[in-house]
Amino acid sequence: MRRQIFGLTFAALPLAVALSAEADLLVRTTSDGVRTPSDVAPAPRSAGVEVDVLDRKMDPCTDFYQFACGGWIAQNPVPPDRQSFSRVSQLQEHNLTILRGILEASAADGDRRKAADYYAACMDDAGIEAHGLTPIGPDLATIDEILNPDDLPVLVAHLHAYGVPALFRFGAQTDLTDAANAIANVDQAGLGLPDREYYLKTDDRTAGLRAKYVALIQTMFGLAGEPADQAAADAKAVLALETTMATAMLDRVKRRDPASTQHRMTINELQALSPNFNWRKYAAAAEAPPLPTINVAVPAYLRALDTLVTLNSMNDLKAYMRWHVLHASADLLPKAFADAHFDFFNRTLTGQQAEPPRWRRCVADTDAQLGEAVGKAFVEQTFSPQAKADTLQMVHDIEQAMRQDVGAAPWMSDDTKKAAIAKLEAVVDRIGYPDEWRDYSSVRVTRDDALGNRQRSLLFNRKRTLAKIGQPVDRSEWSMTPATVNAYYSPDRNTINFPAGILQPPFYRAGRDAAVNYGAAGAIIGHELTHGFDDQGRKFDGQGKLRDWWAPADGKAYDERASCIADQYSAYTVAGDIKIDGRLTLGENTADNGGARLAVMAYLAGPGAKAKDKVDGFTPEQRFFIGFAQKNCGSSRPEAERLQAQTDPHSATRYRVNGPVSNMPEFQKAFSCKANAPMVRASACRVW
Ligand SMILES: [Zn+2]
């Protein structure tokens, strides 16, 4: 789920992105910031087990997360300008500071100069204020000038070119019937609120959020010059239109079944599905290549869209599009727009109290748009060839553990094991950064046009995406930038991908206690590898084809094991009264459990085989588990926890620790927990 631009953070994922970056390890990297640069620490500490953040009053067998992280949480309250704060945030902070140094250095040339100019334009808040609405003036005028519904496809294509996902999303995805080539993909998109449920739920809290959302739209329309009564009517029309869209959308849990979003058709069949939206006109305006086959992710949504463009007045559709242009641009518009937008999307929805410092938002945006232009310098400063070799070795150790784990699984037949191993052998390991750096020479960037720079960068990405249609899938492409504190498995390419940005303290440090390196970075590697064999990943083969390679009885046994994990996590509560959705989070929870298992197996078979000595009073196995937990230390505001529970396939950090360890006999043994301890589940779940 690669990070949309600031302001589109909560937009529904495009399938193409979902398929290539389906399983990022950690919660989304929004541009929530913290402290001022002057008190930025060097790299987060990393000596080994961090004994000074333990909560020794807590029995590790009662609440291991609290034991490992209680001190950290007490010492690190969520700063006002963040929605959550964690070890990930600390490392992000560190990486963004390095990028800032790169962007502010004067000697840059080529693409690096371009990134520096992009950053400088973003930082120029006086210039942004002076430009007013001029940068989006042509877009707003184009929307205004459309009189005829027949021209709607041209307008939608225009907005899509600049990253505004109006009404639907059009892009490229791997053709999952052969996994060799890319085809066009049309998917549901275009809501302003974070999820369809926000439009459909009738409880007071959600109804209150909708009222505030309408008030925001009205405010933004007013700021853009609409008379008050028109702004009020238009804002209501936007909510009504988006509610119709939301009603027809497939929900997040159903979308997790990859087959549910695969419907290949010709453009004539697509046209028959929504006869009142001219797809050939859209494709021509989008400058798409020929479209012999299109995947239509949610046919029912396109049928509803057809009704929507037929029944709604052009005035309502125009209001919807004006809103989405403002929504996508708000952070680079004058302060009145940015503040109003922040007030709802951050303060209300996530509990974030204050805006992060501008430099952090601008560095994050530069990284999002031109990440490989600064990525090379970032890698040179942070990720040595030795670190790459060492972490690759850890990947190989963990793959070997998975070979053993599959081989020993008592519930799998030999044929299914053989197929699983074949898939495992085909996994491609990618560490740090791309082999070939992206060439941004065709993107025009100037030091005085922040929004224009972003639009041209988005257009560059749009062209790259559409050029993939009908072409062989480029397996070397990364969907995260080198400085990203995250990792992903790509099911349609069968690759595990670890940006240099995450292979840093506190997750990994060369020469550190191996128990802690395997507990932290090793578990992340195991997590991504397990995604290839979670309830989604297992439906793809080693080439990335959607193909059932499981003997029926083994598939059934798998589902029973997965259900155990779904039920386990469905019993967990966040923000006081919200239950985690065990089906939404099933893939991530399976990966958290598998990752911990594979990493402890690899550690005990490798560097842990000879390690017996206690360090800081802890055995090697204990240090492994503390490292596993401490990489997840963090806390969130209740609003952010609620949002996460409704939209994020990752569980709250507490359960990303206590969920797996309470399923592991290795943990029970390491801490000598009694059989009836809270961290020992009587009927432990295990997939991998
Ligand atoms: Zn994951």
Boltz pocket constraint, residues with backbone or C-beta under 6 A from the ligand:
constraints:
  - pocket:
      binder: B
      contacts: [[A, 22], [A, 23], [A, 24], [A, 25], [A, 26], [A, 487], [A, 527], [A, 528], [A, 531], [A, 587], [A, 588], [A, 591]]
      max_distance: 6.0
